[in-house]
Amino acid sequence: MTDLDFRQGASYPVAGPQTTNLADILERVLDKGIVIAGDIKIDLLDIELLTIRLRLFVASVDTAKKAGIDWWENDPALSSQASRSALQEENRELRQRLKALESNSEETDTPER
């Protein structure tokens, strides 16, 4: 059993700074997400010439989806599913145009009586 010292002025060990490794920090950031925002303005004689607004959201895919961000799922350059559906839509539209052109061509090729 440990003896406890309740005397006035007794010193107790003070906890030092906790060490956190990069993996722990990254796990916390991806789990919760972090937003970095900033604006850059260039003015000349009180005339605004240029404004650049920067927003950066760093999070895991699950956290981003919970925040309503899922643009990569619909971007054909990043998603094979989006690419496939875009190609299917384009293919459908081209078939409709071809059918319309063929029907117009048949109407002009038949001799009138």
SEPARO-390224 format. One record per residue: x, y, z of N, C-alpha, C in turn. Coordinates in steps of 0.1 Angstrom, whole numbers, plus 5000, padded with zeros to 4 digits. Layout:
<rs>
XYZXYZXYZ...
</rs>
This chain:
<rs>
500849885000500050005000500950125000500550234993501350354992500950445003501950505009501650615019501450745012500450815016500150945011500551055021501151165016501651265024500751385023499951415033498951525033499551655040500751655043501351775050501351895041501352005047501352135039502752145033502752185021504052205014504652085008504051965009504551845003504551854988505551814982505651824967505251694961504551714950504151594943504751604929504951494922505451504909504551574899505051664891504251734882504351664869503151644863503151574850503751664839504751614832505351684821504551694809504951754799504251764786504051624780502851604776502551474769503151474755503751364751504251354738503151294729503051344717502151294708502851274695502751154689503451134676502551184665503151194653502451244641501251154638501351024639500250944636498950974645499151004658498051044666497451174662498251264658497751394654496951384641497551304631496851284619495551204621495551114629494251044632493251134638493551224647492651314652492151414642493051464633492651564623491651494613492051374609491151304599489851264605489851234618488551194624487651304626488151424630487351544633487251634621488351644613488451734602488951864607489551944598490152074601489952164589489552284592489252384582490252494583490952524572491852634571491352734561491052854565490452954556491353084556491353144545492153274544491653354531491853474532491553564521492853644518493053664505494153754500493553864492493753984496493254104489494354194484494254234472495254324467494554454463494854564470494254694468495254794463494854884454495754994450494955124451495355214459494655334462493255314465492955234474491655194479490755134468491355084458490555014447490954864448489954784450490254644451490554584437491754534436492154484423491854334422492154264433492054114433491754064447490853964447490553894459490553754457491353684465491453534464490953474477489953394477489453324489489953184489490653144499491153004500490452934512489952814509489352724519489952584517490352534528490952394528490352314539489752204535489152114545489851984544490551944555491351824556490551724565490151614560489451514568489451384560489051284567488851144561487651144552487551054544486451044534485151034542485150954553483850934561483451064567484451144573484151264579483651364568484251364557483851454546482451424542482151294540480751264537479751304547480151294560479251344571479051494570480051564565479951714563479251744550478851644542478051674530478951694518480251654519481151684508481451544501481151534488481351414481481551434466482251544463482451584449483251484441484051404448484951314440484151194435482951174441482151064436481451094422481351224419480651264407481651324397482851324400483851384391484351264382484151274368484551164360486051144360486851244363488351224363488751144375487951134386488351074398487550944401486350934395485550814399485150734386485450614386485150524375483550514373482850514384481450514384480850634377481350754381480850874375481250884360482450834357482850824343481950734335481650624341480750524334479350584331478850644341477450704340477450824330478550904330478651014320478750954306479550854304479650784291478350724287477650664296476350604292475350714288475350824295474450944292474850994278476151014276476551064263476150964251476350834254476050734244474550744241473650754251472250764249471850884241472450994244472151124236472651104222473751044219474251024206473350934198472850824204471950734197470650804194470150894202468950964199469151064187470351124187470651214176470751144163471451024164471650944152470250894146469450854155468050804151467350914145467351044150466751154144467251184131468551184129469251214116468851104106468750974110468450874101466950884096466050924105464650934102464451054092465251164095465151274086465751244072466751164072467351114059466451034051465750944058464750854051463650934045463151034052462051114047462451194035463651234034464151314022464451224010464851094013465150994002463950933995462850934002461650863995461050963985460850913973460251003963458751033966458451153962457051193965456151143953454951113956454051063946453051163942
</rs>
